[in-house]
Amino acid sequence: MKPVVLITGASSGIGAALAKVFAAHTNEHGHELALVARRQDRLETLAGEIAATGRPRPTVITVDLERRDGASAVAAELSSLGLEPAIVVNNAGFGLRGAAAALNRDEQLAMIDVNVRALTELSLMFVESVARHRGGILNVASLAAFLPGPGMAVYYASKAYVLSFSEALHRELAERGVRVTALCPGPVPTEFQARAGGMQVNAAMRALELSAERVAQIGYDSFMAGKRVVVAGIGNRLAVSLMRLVPNAFLLRLADQRPRRARGAE
């Protein structure tokens, strides 16, 4: 079986940027890429762009990880092509803005399927091949992992899971030579905001913004260095440090994504 870097959610944003960074460092980590997303046209375009730089053309796998059998479908496709992951990059995910009780329940459960279930399944499914190739797992969490998020309750909770799960795996798999890193970006201008339903991005958040390309490079460098958790950007690292000193009641108000009229007299 030929080892590859498996990257989910690779059709846009941070996922596409991670694909380009890993492709640029093919000689360093030694593996070609397999890209997963639900939009085949975008994956094919990205694969062509990478091939145009002189790097091997990535394998394209079109799967929607909202499907309960999504991870199994990825594994089956890899196996049929004689490929196995040496590195797994779990980037696929999305958010929804609105009060949890008001949002569509099925859509919120689908968010858990992608952000939590698929990430967990892909992290555990390939432990043997990752260990065999002395590779690792890079899970994309978020600054949201460090606090509750009224107005995006399920999304924030899903990212808290990703952070906790990744830190535990880092400890458990270290003795097998497997690196596990949780990448926690702050605000990144991508399609994520539009799909979430129009997240509020105020001046303070804009000051913390990093490009998808910068976040991807930080994530790659930190993963290769074997770091357990990396918060992308000095401003975001300072924000996380301050969160540990501020009462949760204040953080809840600060993180509230609901329109002001919906917040009530809390």
ZIPE-V815139 format. One record per residue. N is the residue number from 1. RES is the residue in one small letter. OMEGA is omega in degrees with one decimal (* if undefined). Layout:
n=N res=RES omega=OMEGA
n=N res=RES omega=OMEGA
//
This chain:
n=1 res=m omega=-178.7
n=2 res=k omega=-179.7
n=3 res=p omega=178.4
n=4 res=v omega=168.6
n=5 res=v omega=179.7
n=6 res=l omega=-178.8
n=7 res=i omega=178.2
n=8 res=t omega=-178.7
n=9 res=g omega=-170.4
n=10 res=a omega=-173.3
n=11 res=s omega=-178.8
n=12 res=s omega=171.9
n=13 res=g omega=-177.4
n=14 res=i omega=-179.6
n=15 res=g omega=178.1
n=16 res=a omega=178.5
n=17 res=a omega=176.6
n=18 res=l omega=178.2
n=19 res=a omega=-179.4
n=20 res=k omega=178.8
n=21 res=v omega=179.0
n=22 res=f omega=178.1
n=23 res=a omega=-179.7
n=24 res=a omega=-178.4
n=25 res=h omega=-179.4
n=26 res=t omega=-179.1
n=27 res=n omega=-177.8
n=28 res=e omega=-178.6
n=29 res=h omega=169.2
n=30 res=g omega=-174.0
n=31 res=h omega=170.7
n=32 res=e omega=-173.2
n=33 res=l omega=167.8
n=34 res=a omega=-173.2
n=35 res=l omega=-177.9
n=36 res=v omega=171.3
n=37 res=a omega=-178.8
n=38 res=r omega=-177.3
n=39 res=r omega=-174.5
n=40 res=q omega=-177.2
n=41 res=d omega=179.5
n=42 res=r omega=177.7
n=43 res=l omega=-179.8
n=44 res=e omega=177.3
n=45 res=t omega=179.3
n=46 res=l omega=178.7
n=47 res=a omega=177.7
n=48 res=g omega=178.7
n=49 res=e omega=179.1
n=50 res=i omega=178.9
n=51 res=a omega=-179.2
n=52 res=a omega=177.8
n=53 res=t omega=-179.4
n=54 res=g omega=177.5
n=55 res=r omega=177.0
n=56 res=p omega=179.1
n=57 res=r omega=179.8
n=58 res=p omega=170.7
n=59 res=t omega=-179.3
n=60 res=v omega=178.8
n=61 res=i omega=-177.5
n=62 res=t omega=-179.7
n=63 res=v omega=173.2
n=64 res=d omega=-175.7
n=65 res=l omega=168.6
n=66 res=e omega=178.5
n=67 res=r omega=179.1
n=68 res=r omega=179.5
n=69 res=d omega=-176.0
n=70 res=g omega=-179.2
n=71 res=a omega=178.2
n=72 res=s omega=178.3
n=73 res=a omega=176.4
n=74 res=v omega=-179.4
n=75 res=a omega=-179.5
n=76 res=a omega=179.5
n=77 res=e omega=177.3
n=78 res=l omega=-178.5
n=79 res=s omega=-178.7
n=80 res=s omega=179.6
n=81 res=l omega=-179.1
n=82 res=g omega=-177.9
n=83 res=l omega=171.9
n=84 res=e omega=-176.4
n=85 res=p omega=166.8
n=86 res=a omega=176.9
n=87 res=i omega=176.0
n=88 res=v omega=176.8
n=89 res=v omega=-179.9
n=90 res=n omega=-179.2
n=91 res=n omega=-176.2
n=92 res=a omega=178.7
n=93 res=g omega=175.1
n=94 res=f omega=179.3
n=95 res=g omega=175.9
n=96 res=l omega=-179.8
n=97 res=r omega=179.1
n=98 res=g omega=177.5
n=99 res=a omega=-174.5
n=100 res=a omega=-178.5
n=101 res=a omega=-177.9
n=102 res=a omega=-179.2
n=103 res=l omega=177.2
n=104 res=n omega=-175.6
n=105 res=r omega=-179.4
n=106 res=d omega=178.1
n=107 res=e omega=178.1
n=108 res=q omega=176.4
n=109 res=l omega=175.7
n=110 res=a omega=176.4
n=111 res=m omega=176.7
n=112 res=i omega=178.4
n=113 res=d omega=-178.5
n=114 res=v omega=-171.9
n=115 res=n omega=-173.4
n=116 res=v omega=-172.6
n=117 res=r omega=-177.9
n=118 res=a omega=178.1
n=119 res=l omega=179.6
n=120 res=t omega=-177.5
n=121 res=e omega=-179.1
n=122 res=l omega=177.3
n=123 res=s omega=-175.0
n=124 res=l omega=-175.7
n=125 res=m omega=-172.2
n=126 res=f omega=-179.0
n=127 res=v omega=-176.6
n=128 res=e omega=-179.2
n=129 res=s omega=177.8
n=130 res=v omega=178.8
n=131 res=a omega=-179.6
n=132 res=r omega=-178.1
n=133 res=h omega=179.5
n=134 res=r omega=-178.0
n=135 res=g omega=-178.5
n=136 res=g omega=-177.0
n=137 res=i omega=175.6
n=138 res=l omega=-179.3
n=139 res=n omega=-179.8
n=140 res=v omega=175.7
n=141 res=a omega=-177.1
n=142 res=s omega=168.9
n=143 res=l omega=178.4
n=144 res=a omega=-178.4
n=145 res=a omega=-172.7
n=146 res=f omega=-179.0
n=147 res=l omega=174.2
n=148 res=p omega=-176.7
n=149 res=g omega=174.4
n=150 res=p omega=-176.2
n=151 res=g omega=172.4
n=152 res=m omega=-168.3
n=153 res=a omega=-176.1
n=154 res=v omega=179.0
n=155 res=y omega=-179.6
n=156 res=y omega=179.9
n=157 res=a omega=179.7
n=158 res=s omega=-180.0
n=159 res=k omega=172.7
n=160 res=a omega=176.0
n=161 res=y omega=-178.2
n=162 res=v omega=-179.9
n=163 res=l omega=-178.6
n=164 res=s omega=-179.5
n=165 res=f omega=-177.4
n=166 res=s omega=178.9
n=167 res=e omega=178.9
n=168 res=a omega=178.6
n=169 res=l omega=177.9
n=170 res=h omega=-179.8
n=171 res=r omega=-174.8
n=172 res=e omega=-172.7
n=173 res=l omega=-178.1
n=174 res=a omega=-177.8
n=175 res=e omega=177.2
n=176 res=r omega=178.2
n=177 res=g omega=-178.9
n=178 res=v omega=175.6
n=179 res=r omega=173.2
n=180 res=v omega=-177.3
n=181 res=t omega=171.3
n=182 res=a omega=177.7
n=183 res=l omega=-176.3
n=184 res=c omega=175.9
n=185 res=p omega=169.6
n=186 res=g omega=-179.6
n=187 res=p omega=177.6
n=188 res=v omega=-179.5
n=189 res=p omega=179.8
n=190 res=t omega=176.4
n=191 res=e omega=-176.0
n=192 res=f omega=-176.3
n=193 res=q omega=-179.2
n=194 res=a omega=-179.7
n=195 res=r omega=-179.9
n=196 res=a omega=179.6
n=197 res=g omega=175.5
n=198 res=g omega=177.3
n=199 res=m omega=175.2
n=200 res=q omega=177.4
n=201 res=v omega=-178.2
n=202 res=n omega=-176.1
n=203 res=a omega=-179.9
n=204 res=a omega=179.2
n=205 res=m omega=179.2
n=206 res=r omega=178.8
n=207 res=a omega=-179.2
n=208 res=l omega=-175.4
n=209 res=e omega=170.3
n=210 res=l omega=176.3
n=211 res=s omega=176.5
n=212 res=a omega=-179.2
n=213 res=e omega=179.9
n=214 res=r omega=178.2
n=215 res=v omega=-179.4
n=216 res=a omega=179.9
n=217 res=q omega=177.0
n=218 res=i omega=179.5
n=219 res=g omega=179.7
n=220 res=y omega=-177.9
n=221 res=d omega=-178.4
n=222 res=s omega=177.1
n=223 res=f omega=-179.4
n=224 res=m omega=178.3
n=225 res=a omega=177.0
n=226 res=g omega=-178.9
n=227 res=k omega=-179.4
n=228 res=r omega=-179.3
n=229 res=v omega=173.7
n=230 res=v omega=172.6
n=231 res=v omega=-172.5
n=232 res=a omega=174.6
n=233 res=g omega=-179.4
n=234 res=i omega=-179.7
n=235 res=g omega=179.3
n=236 res=n omega=176.4
n=237 res=r omega=176.1
n=238 res=l omega=179.7
n=239 res=a omega=178.9
n=240 res=v omega=178.3
n=241 res=s omega=179.8
n=242 res=l omega=179.1
n=243 res=m omega=-178.0
n=244 res=r omega=-177.5
n=245 res=l omega=-173.5
n=246 res=v omega=178.2
n=247 res=p omega=-178.6
n=248 res=n omega=179.9
n=249 res=a omega=178.5
n=250 res=f omega=-180.0
n=251 res=l omega=178.6
n=252 res=l omega=177.4
n=253 res=r omega=-177.5
n=254 res=l omega=-175.0
n=255 res=a omega=-173.1
n=256 res=d omega=-178.7
n=257 res=q omega=-179.7
n=258 res=r omega=173.0
n=259 res=p omega=-175.3
n=260 res=r omega=-177.5
n=261 res=r omega=-177.8
n=262 res=a omega=-173.6
n=263 res=r omega=178.2
n=264 res=g omega=-179.5
n=265 res=a omega=-176.3
n=266 res=e omega=*
//
